Amino acid sequence: MKRKQLKLGIFGFGCVGTGLYQTLSETTGIQANIVKICVKDRTKYRPFPTQDYFTFDRNDILNNPEVDVVVELMDDADAAFQIVTTALKNGKAVVTANKKLIAEHLDHLISISQQYNTPLLYEAACCASIPVIRNLEEYYDNDLLSSVSGIFNGSTNYILTKIADEGIDYGPALEMAIDKGFAETDPTYDIKGWDSRYKLSIIIAHAFGLIVQPSDILSIGIDQVKTKDIQYAREKGLLIKLVASAQREGNEVLAVVAPKFVSKSNVLATVNNEYNAVQITGAFSEQQLFIGKGAGGFPTGAAVLSDISALTFAYRYEYKKLNQKDNIVLAKDFLVEVYMSFEDQADINFDDFHLISESYVGKGHSYIIGQISSSQLKKQKWSENPSVSVILIGKIGQEKANNLQHELAEIEAYCE
Ligand SMILES: NC(=O)c1ccc[n+]([C@@H]2O[C@H](COP(=O)([O-])OP(=O)(O)OC[C@H]3O[C@@H](n4cnc5c(N)ncnc54)[C@H](OP(=O)(O)O)[C@@H]3O)[C@@H](O)[C@H]2O)c1
């Protein structure tokens, strides 16, 4: 197939935009030239390229007949929605790294992309450099996937690594993640688990053929993990990782994002700093693991470049799992096994637990380990109580998962 020569209009020239510019400059095979770059701040110094590229008027790209691909790399999901929908309607292919935009509007965006016959690609939106979306679309299109899980957020993994390995406090570790360009413009999205939740909802669409609103997914952040919890983990030989997971049981998908204890023998324990990991389990392929940089200008720019390259071969997502129409739904309720630490017993209602396997009340550190329903956890808004921290041990669902039994057995053995 003869590759198409593409003309690019880029929106955003921050961490990812400049990363793309540099990767595009250094690659030789790709047939794509920049026509214009639209940015917002007229006063900002731009190290490169020549000033001729820059515009502050989005119409210089959206209404420019020369541009055939819009590359959206802004930190404003609302403006991105306007720009991406207009671009698709104007017959321009779109590549974006914006997970919030895709996760919150996937249904609508797929329908516009199909109606106007314009491709929309977003590999960089999920775990940056890890090629998860295209693999789910192309390689696992006929596998019966049972779960997709892993570490989907580079900045929280960087923060948790700095805390665990170097004893750096949460605040300075967050500052370091911001300085390195790993964090979102508003890092609340990272630390509250929302960024991972966006990625999980996009992955659920491609893995299981189900479109879910990210807000429907239970999500607990790392911001309430206390020094005492980290000490507890250290004493038990465990690590805390922010884990996103979607597991299929029958026609239901059980989805959750939460800090989780992982034993040092767990592969996720070896995934550090800004690295991400995606574990895919299928009936035929069984378990596979992808590890790669989940943040940063070059790794993310490389994923954007790969989408641009795919467009030169007229590639588009076919949403194969969505088209299988398997009547899959998001599970409204399932049991989770949690460790919950608290300062004041009044903050916890023990009756909310289906089962309490361990409780400890001590000076400055009290906790319980038990089973609670996901809906109860969501309803109680523990995540908004600064004195309570919730760390997942495992997800139980309707049937106890084998790996949970394994993790639990390990934790219980340590606790004895
Ligand atoms: N950073 C990462 O590691 C990473 C990884 C994966 C995905 N992403 C996603 O990639 C996207 C970009 O992230 P980033 O880290 O590159 O952000 P960033 O460094 O903050 O850069 C954002 C860029 O967007 C531009 N912008 C904002 N609003 C605009 C508007 N209305 N019109 C034109 N330009 C506008 C800004 O213009 P000015 O330069 O004029 O301020 C800036 O150049 C986000 O969706 C993010 O979630 C980032």
The ligand as an SDF file (V2000), in Angstrom:
LIG
                    3D

 48 52  0  0  0  0  0  0  0  0999 V2000
    2.4700   15.0920   29.7760 N   0  0  0  0  0  0  0  0  0  0  0  0
    2.3120   13.7720   29.6480 C   0  0  0  0  0  0  0  0  0  0  0  0
    3.1790   12.9800   30.0680 O   0  0  0  0  0  0  0  0  0  0  0  0
    1.0890   13.2260   28.9720 C   0  0  0  0  0  0  0  0  0  0  0  0
    0.9820   11.8320   28.7860 C   0  0  0  0  0  0  0  0  0  0  0  0
   -0.1410   11.3140   28.1170 C   0  0  0  0  0  0  0  0  0  0  0  0
   -1.1210   12.1800   27.6770 C   0  0  0  0  0  0  0  0  0  0  0  0
   -1.0100   13.5270   27.9080 N   0  0  0  0  0  0  0  0  0  0  0  0
   -2.0920   14.3970   27.4360 C   0  0  0  0  0  0  0  0  0  0  0  0
   -1.5580   15.2370   26.4120 O   0  0  0  0  0  0  0  0  0  0  0  0
   -2.2390   16.4970   26.4140 C   0  0  0  0  0  0  0  0  0  0  0  0
   -1.2040   17.6200   26.5170 C   0  0  0  0  0  0  0  0  0  0  0  0
   -0.4990   17.4800   27.7410 O   0  0  0  0  0  0  0  0  0  0  0  0
    0.8310   18.3140   28.0200 P   0  0  0  0  0  0  0  0  0  0  0  0
    1.4600   17.6590   29.1970 O   0  0  0  0  0  0  0  0  0  0  0  0
    1.6190   18.4880   26.7830 O   0  0  0  0  0  0  0  0  0  0  0  0
    0.2260   19.7240   28.4630 O   0  0  0  0  0  0  0  0  0  0  0  0
    1.0000   21.1170   28.6060 P   0  0  0  0  0  0  0  0  0  0  0  0
    2.4710   20.9010   28.6920 O   0  0  0  0  0  0  0  0  0  0  0  0
    0.3410   21.8450   29.7310 O   0  0  0  0  0  0  0  0  0  0  0  0
    0.6900   21.8780   27.2350 O   0  0  0  0  0  0  0  0  0  0  0  0
   -0.6010   22.2240   26.9140 C   0  0  0  0  0  0  0  0  0  0  0  0
   -0.6050   23.0020   25.6100 C   0  0  0  0  0  0  0  0  0  0  0  0
   -1.9670   23.2500   25.2530 O   0  0  0  0  0  0  0  0  0  0  0  0
   -2.0440   24.5890   24.7810 C   0  0  0  0  0  0  0  0  0  0  0  0
   -3.4330   25.0550   24.9060 N   0  0  0  0  0  0  0  0  0  0  0  0
   -4.2330   25.0470   26.0040 C   0  0  0  0  0  0  0  0  0  0  0  0
   -5.4530   25.5360   25.6950 N   0  0  0  0  0  0  0  0  0  0  0  0
   -5.4020   25.8830   24.3830 C   0  0  0  0  0  0  0  0  0  0  0  0
   -6.3330   26.4480   23.4700 C   0  0  0  0  0  0  0  0  0  0  0  0
   -7.5670   26.7770   23.8680 N   0  0  0  0  0  0  0  0  0  0  0  0
   -5.9490   26.6420   22.1860 N   0  0  0  0  0  0  0  0  0  0  0  0
   -4.6860   26.3250   21.7830 C   0  0  0  0  0  0  0  0  0  0  0  0
   -3.7650   25.7760   22.6010 N   0  0  0  0  0  0  0  0  0  0  0  0
   -4.1150   25.5560   23.8830 C   0  0  0  0  0  0  0  0  0  0  0  0
   -1.0630   25.3510   25.6370 C   0  0  0  0  0  0  0  0  0  0  0  0
   -0.7530   26.5590   24.9810 O   0  0  0  0  0  0  0  0  0  0  0  0
    0.3740   27.5640   25.5340 P   0  0  0  0  0  0  0  0  0  0  0  0
    1.6840   26.9180   25.1990 O   0  0  0  0  0  0  0  0  0  0  0  0
    0.1680   28.8010   24.7710 O   0  0  0  0  0  0  0  0  0  0  0  0
    0.1590   27.6960   27.0030 O   0  0  0  0  0  0  0  0  0  0  0  0
    0.1010   24.3630   25.7100 C   0  0  0  0  0  0  0  0  0  0  0  0
    0.9580   24.5180   24.5970 O   0  0  0  0  0  0  0  0  0  0  0  0
   -3.2370   16.4400   27.5850 C   0  0  0  0  0  0  0  0  0  0  0  0
   -4.4820   16.0280   27.1060 O   0  0  0  0  0  0  0  0  0  0  0  0
   -2.6500   15.3400   28.4720 C   0  0  0  0  0  0  0  0  0  0  0  0
   -3.6430   14.6920   29.2500 O   0  0  0  0  0  0  0  0  0  0  0  0
    0.0660   14.0610   28.5380 C   0  0  0  0  0  0  0  0  0  0  0  0
  1  2  1  0
  2  3  2  0
  2  4  1  0
  4  5  1  0
  4 48  2  0
  5  6  2  0
  6  7  1  0
  7  8  2  0
  8  9  1  0
  8 48  1  0
  9 10  1  0
  9 46  1  0
 10 11  1  0
 11 12  1  0
 11 44  1  0
 12 13  1  0
 13 14  1  0
 14 15  2  0
 14 16  1  0
 14 17  1  0
 17 18  1  0
 18 19  2  0
 18 20  1  0
 18 21  1  0
 21 22  1  0
 22 23  1  0
 23 24  1  0
 23 42  1  0
 24 25  1  0
 25 26  1  0
 25 36  1  0
 26 27  1  0
 26 35  1  0
 27 28  2  0
 28 29  1  0
 29 30  1  0
 29 35  2  0
 30 31  1  0
 30 32  2  0
 32 33  1  0
 33 34  2  0
 34 35  1  0
 36 37  1  0
 36 42  1  0
 37 38  1  0
 38 39  2  0
 38 40  1  0
 38 41  1  0
 42 43  1  0
 44 45  1  0
 44 46  1  0
 46 47  1  0
M  CHG  2   8   1  16  -1
M  END
$$$$
